[in-house]
């Protein structure tokens, strides 16, 4: 069993930046590909970014390309989401996710954190 705990959310003005962190415990971190998803009020959860176990492959939603960067520190069992040039439409609860199989590349993750709120004011 793996546990995921997100942190770093908050309130920021449009154009600002935030860095989300997700601490992972319970199993070997290097076994997992990691991802970030988000869910805005009244909308379905959507994929934001994903990274392979080695960090060699990264995928992004078109809506965040060029603004968000996913990274991982396997020594710290932590995955990050650096969010720059934030927009009001980025407002959502952001979830960290983990997956050991290749399904991650299709956006299919099996383990989830509780989420952290990101609010971008205009």
ABEGO torsion letter per residue (X at the ends): XBBBBBBGBEBBBBGBBBBBBBBBBGBBAAABBBBBBBBBBGBBBBBABBBBAAGABBBBBAAABGABBBBBBAAAGBBBBBBBGBBAAABBBBBBBBBABAAAAAGBBABBBAEBBBBBBX
